[in-house]
Amino acid sequence: MQKNFGTIFLQLFLCLLLSVVLLAYSYSVINDFRSSLQPDYSTVLNSGIYIFKECEFSIFLVQ
């Protein structure tokens, strides 16, 4: 009877360990994906300056 309890507890422990590892891995993957979606602020700033200069040039041509 105790041998059955030992194997049951071993299986529960391994299942719990596997669940924790998979949860940590999925959190890491999701976190990496979210950080890759956020733009680099220097790129945003440079593109904003470029758009501003293009608009300024267009206004100069219209006048």
Residue frames relative to the residue before (quaternion, step in Angstrom):
aa qw qx qy qz dx dy dz
M 1.0000 0.0000 0.0000 0.0000 0.00 0.00 0.00
Q 0.6704 0.4865 -0.3073 0.4685 3.60 0.95 -0.84
K 0.5953 0.5588 -0.3682 0.4448 3.58 1.10 -0.57
N 0.6351 0.5195 -0.3284 0.4678 3.58 1.04 -0.75
F 0.6446 0.5052 -0.3232 0.4741 3.59 0.99 -0.81
G 0.6346 0.5374 -0.3265 0.4493 3.58 1.00 -0.77
T 0.6888 0.4542 -0.2926 0.4833 3.59 0.89 -0.84
I 0.6213 0.5299 -0.3480 0.4606 3.59 1.06 -0.68
F 0.6810 0.4741 -0.2960 0.4731 3.60 0.88 -0.89
L 0.6202 0.5309 -0.3422 0.4652 3.58 1.05 -0.68
Q 0.6654 0.4903 -0.3021 0.4750 3.59 0.94 -0.84
L 0.6465 0.5053 -0.3230 0.4716 3.59 0.99 -0.77
F 0.6472 0.5159 -0.3174 0.4629 3.59 0.98 -0.82
L 0.6717 0.4871 -0.2998 0.4708 3.58 0.91 -0.87
C 0.6352 0.5191 -0.3271 0.4692 3.58 1.03 -0.75
L 0.6598 0.4972 -0.3018 0.4758 3.58 0.97 -0.85
L 0.6437 0.5198 -0.3150 0.4650 3.57 0.98 -0.82
L 0.6542 0.5013 -0.3061 0.4764 3.57 0.95 -0.85
S 0.6415 0.5237 -0.3236 0.4577 3.60 0.99 -0.79
V 0.6595 0.5018 -0.3098 0.4661 3.58 0.95 -0.85
V 0.6526 0.5086 -0.3158 0.4645 3.59 0.95 -0.84
L 0.6741 0.4842 -0.3007 0.4697 3.60 0.91 -0.86
L 0.6383 0.5202 -0.3253 0.4648 3.58 1.02 -0.74
A 0.6604 0.4953 -0.3075 0.4732 3.60 0.94 -0.84
Y 0.6511 0.5121 -0.3151 0.4632 3.58 0.98 -0.82
S 0.6761 0.4816 -0.3069 0.4657 3.60 0.88 -0.88
Y 0.6202 0.5264 -0.3475 0.4663 3.60 1.04 -0.68
S 0.6484 0.5191 -0.3132 0.4605 3.58 0.99 -0.82
V 0.6619 0.4992 -0.3048 0.4687 3.59 0.94 -0.87
I 0.6627 0.4944 -0.3081 0.4707 3.59 0.93 -0.88
N 0.6529 0.5138 -0.3163 0.4580 3.59 0.96 -0.82
D 0.6417 0.5077 -0.3192 0.4780 3.60 1.01 -0.77
F 0.6491 0.5155 -0.3162 0.4614 3.58 1.00 -0.81
R 0.6608 0.5012 -0.3113 0.4639 3.58 0.95 -0.84
S 0.6756 0.4834 -0.3089 0.4631 3.59 0.93 -0.78
S 0.6352 0.5174 -0.3462 0.4571 3.60 1.11 -0.51
L 0.6256 0.5385 -0.3449 0.4468 3.61 1.18 -0.40
Q 0.6201 0.5420 -0.3550 0.4423 3.60 1.12 -0.52
P 0.4105 -0.7345 0.4783 0.2512 3.60 -0.74 0.99
D 0.5168 -0.5863 0.5188 0.3464 3.50 -1.28 0.41
Y 0.4627 -0.7267 0.4277 0.2737 3.58 -0.67 1.07
S 0.6119 0.5363 -0.3727 0.4461 3.61 1.03 -0.54
T 0.6258 0.5218 -0.3376 0.4713 3.60 1.08 -0.68
V 0.6516 0.5046 -0.3144 0.4712 3.57 0.96 -0.86
L 0.6593 0.5082 -0.3109 0.4586 3.58 0.92 -0.86
N 0.6725 0.4902 -0.3019 0.4650 3.59 0.89 -0.89
S 0.6677 0.4770 -0.3199 0.4737 3.61 0.93 -0.77
G 0.6218 0.5334 -0.3432 0.4595 3.59 1.08 -0.64
I 0.6453 0.5005 -0.3161 0.4829 3.58 0.99 -0.79
Y 0.6364 0.5251 -0.3271 0.4607 3.60 0.99 -0.81
I 0.6580 0.4959 -0.3116 0.4733 3.61 0.91 -0.89
F 0.6397 0.5228 -0.3293 0.4571 3.59 0.98 -0.83
K 0.6694 0.4890 -0.3083 0.4665 3.62 0.91 -0.83
E 0.6238 0.5276 -0.3398 0.4658 3.59 1.05 -0.72
C 0.6591 0.4934 -0.3109 0.4749 3.60 0.95 -0.83
E 0.6369 0.5272 -0.3235 0.4602 3.56 0.99 -0.83
F 0.6540 0.5030 -0.3045 0.4760 3.59 0.98 -0.83
S 0.6481 0.5147 -0.3195 0.4614 3.59 0.99 -0.79
I 0.6421 0.5050 -0.3247 0.4766 3.59 0.99 -0.79
F 0.6263 0.5350 -0.3356 0.4571 3.59 1.02 -0.77
L 0.6704 0.4957 -0.3037 0.4612 3.61 0.96 -0.82
V 0.6418 0.5278 -0.3290 0.4487 3.60 1.03 -0.73
Q 0.6649 0.4774 -0.3167 0.4792 3.60 0.96 -0.75
